[in-house]
């Protein structure tokens, strides 16, 4: 899997799942969360139940992330963000 594919299929859904969970604990309704994240209410339901996001994150291969030398702008931004966390 290419680095960008890993980002799109694993990292971004995981981030959205975590944001959805935080917003839910703050009393936001699924409709509001969906609007905030730019996804459907069904996607929010899947994020909250662990059917989307968390499952994909478990499949990430960190050695695969390190091997790629050509990195798109999104991936570079994500790497910079992750280093600061």
C-alpha positions as CSV (number, residue, x, y, z in Angstrom):
1,X,0.0,0.0,0.0
2,X,1.3,3.5,-0.9
3,X,1.8,6.0,1.8
4,X,-1.1,8.2,0.6
5,X,-3.4,5.1,0.5
6,X,-2.3,4.3,4.1
7,X,-3.1,7.9,5.1
8,X,-6.6,7.9,3.4
9,X,-7.6,4.4,4.4
10,X,-6.0,4.3,7.9
11,X,-4.9,7.5,9.5
12,X,-7.7,9.9,8.4
13,X,-10.5,7.6,9.4
14,X,-8.8,7.0,12.8
15,X,-8.6,10.8,13.3
16,X,-12.2,11.3,12.4
17,X,-13.3,8.4,14.7
18,X,-11.4,10.0,17.6
19,X,-12.9,13.4,16.9
20,X,-16.4,11.9,16.6
21,X,-16.0,10.2,20.0
22,X,-14.8,13.4,21.6
23,X,-17.7,15.4,20.2
24,X,-20.2,12.7,21.3
25,X,-18.8,12.9,24.9
26,X,-19.5,16.7,24.7
27,X,-23.1,16.0,24.0
28,X,-23.2,16.6,20.2
29,X,-25.7,14.7,18.2
30,X,-24.7,12.4,15.3
31,X,-26.1,14.9,12.8
32,X,-24.0,17.7,14.2
33,X,-20.9,15.5,14.2
34,X,-21.5,14.4,10.6
35,X,-21.8,18.0,9.5
36,X,-18.6,18.9,11.4
37,X,-16.6,16.0,9.8
38,X,-18.2,16.3,6.4
39,X,-19.5,12.7,6.5
40,X,-22.8,10.9,6.7
41,X,-24.6,10.1,9.9
42,X,-24.0,6.4,9.0
43,X,-20.3,7.0,8.9
44,X,-20.5,8.7,12.4
45,X,-22.4,5.7,13.7
46,X,-19.6,3.5,12.4
47,X,-16.9,5.7,13.9
48,X,-18.6,5.6,17.3
49,X,-19.1,1.8,17.3
50,X,-15.6,1.1,16.2
51,X,-16.6,-0.4,12.8
52,X,-14.7,2.4,11.0
53,X,-11.5,4.2,11.9
54,X,-10.2,2.0,14.7
55,X,-10.2,-1.2,12.7
56,X,-8.3,0.4,9.8
57,X,-5.8,1.9,12.2
58,X,-4.9,-1.6,13.5
59,X,-3.8,-2.6,10.0
60,X,-1.2,0.2,9.6
61,X,2.3,-1.0,8.9
62,X,4.7,1.5,10.3
63,X,7.7,0.1,8.4
64,X,5.7,0.7,5.2
65,X,5.3,4.3,6.2
66,X,9.0,4.8,6.7
67,X,10.1,3.1,3.4
68,X,8.4,5.5,1.0
69,X,10.6,8.4,-0.1
70,X,8.1,10.4,-2.2
71,X,5.5,11.9,0.0
72,X,2.5,14.0,-1.0
73,X,1.7,17.3,0.6
74,X,-1.1,15.7,2.8
75,X,1.3,13.1,4.1
76,X,4.0,15.6,4.8
77,X,1.5,17.7,6.8
78,X,0.3,14.6,8.7
79,X,3.9,13.7,9.5
80,X,4.6,17.1,10.8
81,X,1.5,17.1,12.9
82,X,2.2,13.7,14.3
83,X,5.8,14.7,15.3
84,X,4.3,17.5,17.4
85,X,2.0,15.2,19.3
